[in-house]
């Protein structure tokens, strides 16, 4: 595939940060045996990766604004462009030596997502997309799956953890989807969940309580792979609401209806 200069900048930043995370991931695996644990080390790895991405993107496109997990919102002279960055999505996986984590970078132009990169350095899987240009995994074109029924579908989700989300409501949603789908998977990194749906590895995905940097690149990835994305209300305010439901057209529609069933549905 021929990448634009802009996408090459994003890929370069992601892969440079990925090399840093790969080195730190090896150290974290060794730290599992320590009594203190590797939590502080992982925080340093996260910040280091974010610093790499910030410096690479700032040098290539000075003036663009940022929205980043660690730094938060960083203003720029160019109010038409904004980078949305998660330098380490899947921190808990990283902490436990599970090789499912990613760097996620999206570019927003005048409020529209126009480019996205999701890179899992542990598996050397690079997902890229540009608006109108399709979605790719390691330069191979990807498409969402063609399954049409939830009964044949594997659906991804994010399970709310301690101190986050409404566990009771989620258990109702989970029960409803369990009764309709062929299988459910919980990966632990929303950006990779969305990339997997774009690649047809999973047929759909839903989650609440996400941040914009968890979703932005993946939203574009799925759209460019022929998929459909909405918030729980069926609208397009995912980055504001923090909830998302995705899949191909029939799966997304059926999944949305299933997770929105009344809490007393049987």
PyMOL commands that set and color helices and strands:
alter all, ss='L'
color gray80, all
select helices_A, chain A and resi 5-31+39-60+91-95+150-152+167-178+190-198+212-224+238-241+249-259
alter helices_A, ss='H'
color red, helices_A
select strands_A, chain A and resi 64-68+72-74+78-89+102-109+112-120+125-130+134-137+140-141+154-157+183-185+204-207+228-230+244-247
alter strands_A, ss='S'
color yellow, strands_A
deselect
rebuild
show_as cartoon
